[in-house]
Amino acid sequence: MSAVYFGGFWRGTSDVPRPSGVVNSPEPSETDNPSLVPTPTPRPIASSVPLPTGDGRTTFIDEPVPWSLLLGQASCRLQGEIKFLNHNTYDNQDAKFIYSGVDHPARNIFWTVTPQDDLSVGPNLFSKLVLPNGESLLGITLPENPKSDSYELTAKIQYGRLVDEDGNFVTVGGNVKVFEKQCEGKTTIVLP
């Protein structure tokens, strides 16, 4: 078998014998339709700017967010109450961590427990959380012997922005600068 490529059309011949009764269909040739001209394939344009995805996504999990979606400051808020029923079980009464404008899953969440005690609070990173905006329930583990019957949680978050030499947030050029933002509100923890 031999084949020739004519700018978008294949022309081939076969030396393979065909059984009787089998008819070869006409093969396209370059002269069958001279108005057809091959169209060049568009090539991607190289860019040093992280652009939003072509599918229009505005949420990301475990990946950085495009700078074009991050031209304002980040924000966060705590709300609600957690009532412990016993040492290991609690009832979440609309206790949420709500955030917006976070650029990267490796950014930290810093918790403050008042009065200070060895409570474990999470999440501590934005890994596995929807970025740049979302909310999360809180995970709380009490110490073996809590010092108080109630606690207040507050938080601050890290977020990054691409900043030019004048300190303006930009989508192109500049350097990544990490900021911290104190969250509004608080979450109350009540022990039995």
Kinemage of the C-alpha trace (Angstrom):
@kinemage 1
@onewidth
@group {chain A} dominant
@subgroup {mainchain}
@vectorlist {calphas} color= white
{ca met a 1} P 0.000 0.000 0.000
{ca ser a 2} L 1.204 3.501 -0.715
{ca ala a 3} L -0.233 6.812 0.450
{ca val a 4} L 0.381 10.456 -0.336
{ca tyr a 5} L -0.700 13.368 1.853
{ca phe a 6} L -2.026 16.420 -0.051
{ca gly a 7} L -2.483 19.214 2.537
{ca gly a 8} L -5.329 17.685 4.463
{ca phe a 9} L -6.298 14.846 2.084
{ca trp a 10} L -4.896 11.346 1.937
{ca arg a 11} L -4.533 9.634 -1.379
{ca gly a 12} L -3.692 5.998 -1.196
{ca thr a 13} L -3.566 2.966 -3.422
{ca ser a 14} L -3.543 -0.629 -2.475
{ca asp a 15} L -1.906 -3.541 -4.151
{ca val a 16} L -3.881 -5.930 -1.964
{ca pro a 17} L -6.185 -8.056 -4.130
{ca arg a 18} L -9.884 -7.663 -3.319
{ca pro a 19} L -12.461 -10.429 -3.516
{ca ser a 20} L -14.747 -10.280 -6.525
{ca gly a 21} L -17.866 -8.223 -6.013
{ca val a 22} L -16.078 -5.684 -3.803
{ca val a 23} L -16.034 -2.266 -5.389
{ca asn a 24} L -13.456 0.318 -4.445
{ca ser a 25} L -15.066 3.633 -3.648
{ca pro a 26} L -13.579 6.665 -5.326
{ca glu a 27} L -10.678 8.096 -3.402
{ca pro a 28} L -10.474 11.813 -2.728
{ca ser a 29} L -7.945 13.684 -4.735
{ca glu a 30} L -6.475 17.134 -4.523
{ca thr a 31} L -8.476 18.174 -7.573
{ca asp a 32} L -11.882 16.935 -6.329
{ca asn a 33} L -12.559 20.237 -4.560
{ca pro a 34} L -9.947 22.892 -5.236
{ca ser a 35} L -11.759 25.385 -2.936
{ca leu a 36} L -10.814 23.382 0.151
{ca val a 37} L -7.638 24.788 1.597
{ca pro a 38} L -6.084 23.326 4.725
{ca thr a 39} L -6.546 25.578 7.749
{ca pro a 40} L -3.494 26.015 9.981
{ca thr a 41} L -3.924 24.712 13.518
{ca pro a 42} L -3.902 27.516 16.116
{ca arg a 43} L -0.961 27.300 18.481
{ca pro a 44} L -1.168 28.241 22.182
{ca ile a 45} L 0.155 31.671 23.057
{ca ala a 46} L 2.903 31.579 25.651
{ca ser a 47} L 2.229 33.770 28.665
{ca ser a 48} L 4.078 34.306 31.907
{ca val a 49} L 0.784 35.289 33.561
{ca pro a 50} L -1.265 32.536 35.193
{ca leu a 51} L -4.586 32.868 33.357
{ca pro a 52} L -7.961 31.511 34.475
{ca thr a 53} L -8.658 28.096 33.106
{ca gly a 54} L -10.308 27.862 29.718
{ca asp a 55} L -13.347 26.199 31.238
{ca gly a 56} L -14.154 29.327 33.275
{ca arg a 57} L -13.412 27.768 36.672
{ca thr a 58} L -13.403 30.102 39.619
{ca thr a 59} L -12.804 27.512 42.342
{ca phe a 60} L -9.708 25.415 42.895
{ca ile a 61} L -8.694 22.600 45.264
{ca asp a 62} L -5.032 21.835 46.026
{ca glu a 63} L -3.746 24.211 43.339
{ca pro a 64} L -2.835 27.903 43.199
{ca val a 65} L -5.502 30.386 42.138
{ca pro a 66} L -4.826 32.568 39.043
{ca trp a 67} L -3.685 36.071 40.003
{ca ser a 68} L -6.436 37.610 37.866
{ca leu a 69} L -8.975 36.394 40.466
{ca leu a 70} L -7.043 37.923 43.376
{ca leu a 71} L -6.909 41.700 43.066
{ca gly a 72} L -8.433 42.519 46.474
{ca gln a 73} L -7.591 41.670 50.056
{ca ala a 74} L -8.518 38.353 51.612
{ca ser a 75} L -11.097 38.136 54.389
{ca cys a 76} L -12.296 35.584 56.927
{ca arg a 77} L -14.955 35.215 59.569
{ca leu a 78} L -15.809 32.838 62.421
{ca gln a 79} L -19.313 32.202 63.672
{ca gly a 80} L -21.421 29.855 65.761
{ca glu a 81} L -20.953 27.660 68.771
{ca ile a 82} L -19.754 24.146 69.541
{ca lys a 83} L -21.358 22.374 72.506
{ca phe a 84} L -19.548 19.309 73.785
{ca leu a 85} L -21.901 16.523 74.901
{ca asn a 86} L -19.027 14.549 76.433
{ca his a 87} L -15.253 14.583 76.094
{ca asn a 88} L -15.275 13.135 72.551
{ca thr a 89} L -18.607 14.252 71.055
{ca tyr a 90} L -19.895 17.719 70.242
{ca asp a 91} L -22.854 19.393 68.587
{ca asn a 92} L -21.872 21.945 65.952
{ca gln a 93} L -24.340 24.826 66.175
{ca asp a 94} L -23.530 26.686 62.947
{ca ala a 95} L -19.838 26.970 63.861
{ca lys a 96} L -18.075 27.829 60.607
{ca phe a 97} L -14.856 29.265 59.274
{ca ile a 98} L -15.726 31.409 56.220
{ca tyr a 99} L -13.000 32.846 53.980
{ca ser a 100} L -12.425 34.586 50.644
{ca gly a 101} L -9.465 35.600 48.491
{ca val a 102} L -7.001 32.881 49.521
{ca asp a 103} L -4.437 32.226 46.781
{ca his a 104} L -2.709 28.951 47.628
{ca pro a 105} L -3.474 25.675 49.459
{ca ala a 106} L -0.251 25.967 51.513
{ca arg a 107} L -1.414 29.135 53.336
{ca asn a 108} L -1.777 28.796 57.116
{ca ile a 109} L -4.695 29.344 59.461
{ca phe a 110} L -3.561 30.437 62.934
{ca trp a 111} L -5.951 29.766 65.839
{ca thr a 112} L -6.071 31.521 69.205
{ca val a 113} L -7.842 29.780 72.090
{ca thr a 114} L -8.974 31.910 75.050
{ca pro a 115} L -8.321 31.023 77.823
{ca gln a 116} L -5.181 29.341 76.572
{ca asp a 117} L -5.301 25.544 76.728
{ca asp a 118} L -4.150 22.549 74.686
{ca leu a 119} L -7.222 22.342 72.424
{ca ser a 120} L -6.496 21.100 68.915
{ca val a 121} L -8.331 23.153 66.296
{ca gly a 122} L -8.528 22.712 62.559
{ca pro a 123} L -8.289 23.209 59.682
{ca asn a 124} L -4.774 24.630 59.930
{ca leu a 125} L -3.996 24.840 56.191
{ca phe a 126} L -6.119 25.627 53.147
{ca ser a 127} L -5.115 22.277 51.648
{ca lys a 128} L -8.243 20.314 50.592
{ca leu a 129} L -10.392 23.461 50.978
{ca val a 130} L -12.028 25.175 48.005
{ca leu a 131} L -10.080 28.268 46.931
{ca pro a 132} L -10.220 31.228 46.668
{ca asn a 133} L -13.548 31.409 48.569
{ca gly a 134} L -15.348 28.931 50.788
{ca glu a 135} L -16.246 27.767 54.243
{ca ser a 136} L -15.371 24.899 56.531
{ca leu a 137} L -16.681 23.286 59.666
{ca leu a 138} L -14.270 23.280 62.590
{ca gly a 139} L -12.573 20.245 64.053
{ca ile a 140} L -11.960 20.415 67.808
{ca thr a 141} L -10.172 17.996 70.133
{ca leu a 142} L -10.130 18.692 73.862
{ca pro a 143} L -7.103 18.161 76.106
{ca glu a 144} L -7.225 15.323 78.639
{ca asn a 145} L -8.043 17.761 81.481
{ca pro a 146} L -9.568 21.019 80.140
{ca lys a 147} L -8.823 24.121 82.241
{ca ser a 148} L -12.132 25.845 81.536
{ca asp a 149} L -15.834 25.175 80.915
{ca ser a 150} L -15.880 27.425 77.845
{ca tyr a 151} L -13.464 28.797 75.278
{ca glu a 152} L -13.441 31.380 72.512
{ca leu a 153} L -11.722 30.762 69.186
{ca thr a 154} L -10.378 33.508 66.978
{ca ala a 155} L -8.205 33.117 63.885
{ca lys a 156} L -5.998 34.866 61.364
{ca ile a 157} L -5.047 33.663 57.907
{ca gln a 158} L -2.168 34.005 55.483
{ca tyr a 159} L -2.727 35.003 51.877
{ca gly a 160} L -0.445 36.009 49.038
{ca arg a 161} L -0.695 38.670 46.357
{ca leu a 162} L 1.379 39.621 43.347
{ca val a 163} L 2.613 43.130 44.209
{ca asp a 164} L 4.400 45.703 42.017
{ca glu a 165} L 7.150 48.043 43.248
{ca asp a 166} L 4.512 50.622 44.317
{ca gly a 167} L 2.691 48.093 46.522
{ca asn a 168} L -0.290 47.647 44.154
{ca phe a 169} L -1.856 44.235 43.556
{ca val a 170} L -1.215 43.206 39.931
{ca thr a 171} L -1.784 40.209 37.658
{ca val a 172} L 1.489 40.549 35.736
{ca gly a 173} L 5.015 41.239 36.968
{ca gly a 174} L 5.802 42.019 40.564
{ca asn a 175} L 6.666 39.707 43.423
{ca val a 176} L 4.559 37.482 45.641
{ca lys a 177} L 4.086 39.010 49.072
{ca val a 178} L 2.474 37.104 51.950
{ca phe a 179} L 0.029 38.996 54.182
{ca glu a 180} L -1.870 38.087 57.356
{ca lys a 181} L -5.487 38.979 58.015
{ca gln a 182} L -7.292 38.815 61.372
{ca cys a 183} L -10.655 37.098 61.000
{ca glu a 184} L -13.825 38.791 62.158
{ca gly a 185} L -16.044 37.162 64.771
{ca lys a 186} L -15.427 34.224 67.042
{ca thr a 187} L -16.610 30.695 67.729
{ca thr a 188} L -17.575 29.719 71.261
{ca ile a 189} L -16.826 26.253 72.662
{ca val a 190} L -18.940 25.080 75.600
{ca leu a 191} L -18.076 21.990 77.640
{ca pro a 192} L -20.649 19.832 79.486
